[in-house]
């Protein structure tokens, strides 16, 4: 039983480090869709800090659990069990919130991207990182806008230029992707004006691309979440078993009258 607990505590150290690293990556990443959300949505930034806290707590619990098992300290094993239960319940609650609020989250994402597109300005250095992150998303997923290229017609700069320019990161022509940011000129605007239908851009919206990525990787995501939950349940079961074992050993050491 002790050897199994040691292996489990080692797994928790690794698991905690992974969760901690994932939270730090969300805060540090500047070139993906996560970066767009992190810089636009306070809730995701808060979630990243929560992940960092959970990761650090998981590593600490692994250490305390190992210490409790080595020295047969019941209070440490009890603390380990309690914290594992809290973490597991928090994960279940978070999963339920995401599942039941997915439509609300989708609307929030749509609003974030719509605001970003409407106010996109390559000369605005204050929003450079956010705009570069969105350009990266459109280039990598080969998409345009959240639901489609038409959203870019709401951009103030493009409206003022009668849509004779278009976002370079949306382009389906390789020469426009050399820089991959800002606006490119339409080669042959009709009567000095144009619409999104005249732009040489991808037709797919990024929402479809992101959903497709999630579907393709859903098995991996569910597998990782299930694996984490199983490890936590095993930790809880083994810590309780070890507590009872320690109690039984202590009881047998009591002198008989």
VENDAKA-V723071 format. One record per residue. N is the residue number from 1. PHI is phi in whole degrees, 0 to 359 (none if undefined). NEAR is the number of other ideal C-beta (glycine too) atoms within 10 Angstrom. D_FIRST is the distance of its C-alpha to the first C-alpha in whole Angstrom. Layout:
BEGIN
n & phi & near & d_first
N & PHI & NEAR & D_FIRST
N & PHI & NEAR & D_FIRST
END
This chain:
BEGIN
n & phi & near & d_first
1 & none & 10 & 0
2 & 299 & 11 & 4
3 & 298 & 8 & 6
4 & 298 & 13 & 5
5 & 297 & 22 & 6
6 & 297 & 14 & 9
7 & 297 & 11 & 10
8 & 294 & 20 & 11
9 & 296 & 23 & 12
10 & 296 & 12 & 14
11 & 298 & 16 & 15
12 & 291 & 23 & 16
13 & 297 & 17 & 19
14 & 294 & 13 & 20
15 & 299 & 20 & 21
16 & 298 & 20 & 22
17 & 296 & 15 & 24
18 & 295 & 14 & 26
19 & 297 & 22 & 27
20 & 299 & 19 & 28
21 & 296 & 13 & 30
22 & 295 & 14 & 31
23 & 297 & 20 & 33
24 & 295 & 14 & 35
25 & 298 & 13 & 36
26 & 300 & 20 & 37
27 & 288 & 16 & 39
28 & 271 & 10 & 40
29 & 296 & 16 & 41
30 & 234 & 16 & 45
31 & 229 & 14 & 46
32 & 223 & 16 & 44
33 & 298 & 21 & 44
34 & 301 & 17 & 42
35 & 296 & 22 & 44
36 & 300 & 26 & 47
37 & 293 & 19 & 44
38 & 296 & 22 & 43
39 & 278 & 20 & 46
40 & 257 & 20 & 48
41 & 245 & 16 & 45
42 & 299 & 9 & 44
43 & 295 & 12 & 41
44 & 290 & 18 & 40
45 & 297 & 15 & 40
46 & 298 & 10 & 38
47 & 299 & 16 & 36
48 & 295 & 20 & 35
49 & 295 & 12 & 35
50 & 296 & 14 & 32
51 & 299 & 19 & 30
52 & 298 & 18 & 30
53 & 296 & 13 & 29
54 & 296 & 20 & 26
55 & 298 & 20 & 25
56 & 295 & 15 & 26
57 & 295 & 17 & 24
58 & 297 & 25 & 21
59 & 295 & 18 & 21
60 & 296 & 15 & 21
61 & 295 & 26 & 18
62 & 299 & 23 & 16
63 & 294 & 16 & 17
64 & 294 & 18 & 17
65 & 296 & 27 & 13
66 & 296 & 19 & 12
67 & 298 & 14 & 15
68 & 294 & 24 & 13
69 & 288 & 25 & 10
70 & 296 & 13 & 12
71 & 264 & 9 & 14
72 & 53 & 15 & 12
73 & 261 & 15 & 15
74 & 295 & 15 & 15
75 & 295 & 10 & 18
76 & 291 & 21 & 17
77 & 294 & 24 & 14
78 & 294 & 14 & 16
79 & 296 & 16 & 19
80 & 300 & 30 & 16
81 & 298 & 21 & 16
82 & 297 & 13 & 20
83 & 295 & 18 & 20
84 & 299 & 24 & 18
85 & 296 & 14 & 20
86 & 297 & 13 & 24
87 & 298 & 18 & 23
88 & 297 & 16 & 22
89 & 296 & 10 & 25
90 & 295 & 12 & 28
91 & 295 & 15 & 27
92 & 297 & 11 & 28
93 & 297 & 10 & 31
94 & 297 & 12 & 32
95 & 297 & 12 & 32
96 & 294 & 10 & 34
97 & 298 & 12 & 36
98 & 297 & 10 & 37
99 & 294 & 8 & 37
100 & 279 & 9 & 40
101 & 252 & 12 & 41
102 & 298 & 10 & 42
103 & 293 & 8 & 46
104 & 296 & 10 & 46
105 & 296 & 13 & 44
106 & 296 & 13 & 46
107 & 294 & 11 & 49
108 & 298 & 16 & 48
109 & 299 & 19 & 47
110 & 299 & 15 & 51
111 & 294 & 13 & 53
112 & 299 & 18 & 51
113 & 290 & 23 & 52
114 & 299 & 15 & 56
115 & 295 & 12 & 56
116 & 299 & 20 & 55
117 & 294 & 21 & 57
118 & 298 & 14 & 60
119 & 256 & 15 & 60
120 & 299 & 23 & 59
121 & 214 & 15 & 62
122 & 300 & 17 & 61
123 & 273 & 8 & 63
124 & 275 & 11 & 61
125 & 290 & 9 & 59
126 & 294 & 8 & 57
127 & 252 & 16 & 55
128 & 302 & 14 & 55
129 & 298 & 14 & 51
130 & 296 & 19 & 51
131 & 291 & 23 & 54
132 & 296 & 18 & 53
133 & 296 & 22 & 49
134 & 291 & 27 & 51
135 & 300 & 22 & 53
136 & 298 & 19 & 50
137 & 299 & 21 & 49
138 & 297 & 27 & 52
139 & 290 & 18 & 52
140 & 289 & 16 & 49
141 & 275 & 19 & 49
142 & 60 & 17 & 53
143 & 225 & 25 & 53
144 & 212 & 28 & 56
145 & 71 & 25 & 55
146 & 275 & 22 & 53
147 & 253 & 16 & 55
148 & 162 & 18 & 57
149 & 297 & 22 & 60
150 & 303 & 13 & 62
151 & 301 & 20 & 60
152 & 290 & 24 & 61
153 & 293 & 17 & 65
154 & 277 & 15 & 64
155 & 292 & 22 & 64
156 & 298 & 11 & 66
157 & 295 & 15 & 67
158 & 293 & 21 & 68
159 & 297 & 12 & 70
160 & 293 & 9 & 72
161 & 256 & 18 & 72
162 & 55 & 14 & 73
163 & 59 & 20 & 70
164 & 277 & 18 & 72
165 & 236 & 20 & 68
166 & 212 & 26 & 65
167 & 293 & 26 & 61
168 & 299 & 23 & 61
169 & 290 & 27 & 57
170 & 273 & 26 & 58
171 & 295 & 21 & 60
172 & 261 & 13 & 60
173 & 251 & 11 & 62
174 & 298 & 7 & 60
175 & 293 & 9 & 63
176 & 284 & 21 & 62
177 & 269 & 18 & 59
178 & 299 & 7 & 59
179 & 273 & 12 & 59
180 & 78 & 16 & 57
181 & 216 & 18 & 58
182 & 77 & 17 & 61
183 & 243 & 21 & 64
184 & 248 & 20 & 66
185 & 276 & 11 & 70
186 & 286 & 18 & 71
187 & 292 & 8 & 73
188 & 223 & 7 & 75
189 & 293 & 15 & 75
190 & 279 & 10 & 77
191 & 54 & 6 & 80
192 & 77 & 8 & 78
193 & 229 & 12 & 76
194 & 203 & 20 & 73
195 & 233 & 12 & 70
196 & 299 & 19 & 66
197 & 293 & 10 & 67
198 & 271 & 15 & 69
199 & 278 & 23 & 66
200 & 277 & 13 & 65
201 & 234 & 26 & 61
202 & 290 & 21 & 58
203 & 278 & 14 & 59
204 & 291 & 17 & 55
205 & 281 & 22 & 54
206 & 290 & 26 & 50
207 & 301 & 18 & 49
208 & 297 & 15 & 49
209 & 294 & 20 & 47
210 & 294 & 16 & 44
211 & 297 & 12 & 44
212 & 294 & 13 & 44
213 & 297 & 13 & 41
214 & 297 & 10 & 39
215 & 295 & 9 & 39
216 & 294 & 9 & 39
217 & 252 & 11 & 36
218 & 299 & 10 & 35
219 & 300 & 9 & 32
220 & 295 & 9 & 30
221 & 298 & 10 & 30
222 & 295 & 10 & 29
223 & 298 & 10 & 26
224 & 296 & 12 & 25
225 & 298 & 12 & 25
226 & 295 & 10 & 23
227 & 300 & 12 & 21
228 & 298 & 18 & 20
229 & 297 & 14 & 20
230 & 296 & 10 & 17
231 & 298 & 16 & 15
232 & 295 & 20 & 16
233 & 297 & 13 & 15
234 & 298 & 16 & 12
235 & 299 & 27 & 11
236 & 295 & 17 & 13
237 & 296 & 13 & 11
238 & 291 & 22 & 8
239 & 293 & 26 & 10
240 & 294 & 14 & 11
241 & 299 & 14 & 8
242 & 292 & 22 & 7
243 & 299 & 21 & 11
244 & 295 & 12 & 12
245 & 297 & 13 & 10
246 & 296 & 17 & 11
247 & 299 & 11 & 15
248 & 295 & 10 & 14
249 & 296 & 10 & 14
250 & 296 & 11 & 17
251 & 293 & 8 & 19
252 & 288 & 8 & 19
253 & 278 & 7 & 20
254 & 290 & 7 & 23
255 & 298 & 4 & 26
256 & 278 & 4 & 28
257 & 278 & 3 & 31
END
